[in-house]
Amino acid sequence: MHHKKLDTSTREEFNEEVKGFAKITNKRSRGFRAPTFSLNQNTRWALDVLAENNYLYDSSVVPAKTRLYGIPEADTKPYNISAKNLTQNSHDSNLLEFPLMVGRFFGKKIPVGGGFYLRLLPLGTIENTIKKYEREGKPATFYIHSWELTPEYMPKITLPFNDRFITYHNLHKAMPKMDSLLKKFKFTSFARYLNRMD
């Protein structure tokens, strides 16, 4: 509810939140994405909590470095993740990581899979990255915030310049870009993808 980053929480607090969420959703949630992609070496304990609570997948790894987050050395295709190994396949883990799609823009590796980058980047850059992932047989993990689809209801609150830019820049372009991507590519859910793997 409060979009609390993992690095502002403790393992015990996070465990209580996960258990509380399971209670109000009748244990329907099987996947997790850390707010602001705050999974890193200091917060890797969260993966143990997810595994202990029978989560099947995580999508908190961005295999590129940004000002706020990123694990640039992480694999770009799905792999079993653990607190011992955030970047490559862990044979002793059943928790599947779906890393966010990354691509290149002016030679620099950056996130391309949604959010601020959907609104910032040219549509062609995102489309070409999805096609590249398809050629390589990797799922192009993509996300969008619900408020990006309804900018008319997004309150304009006072924020520091960087946060304001990330939150509001090109907000009106999110829906048309998403609509275009949905018409050009076939999307699915993590649940359906996992069922197909079984």
Secondary structure, DSSP 8 states (H G I E B T S, - for coil): -----GGGS-HHHHHHHHHHHHHHTTT---EE--GGG--STTTTHHHHHHHHTT--EE----SS--SS---TTS-SS-EE-BTTBSSS--TT---EE----EEEETTEEEE-SBTHHHHHS-HHHHHHHHHHHHHTT-----B--HHHH-GGG-------HHHHHHHHTTGGGHHHHHHHHHHHS----HHHHHHHH-
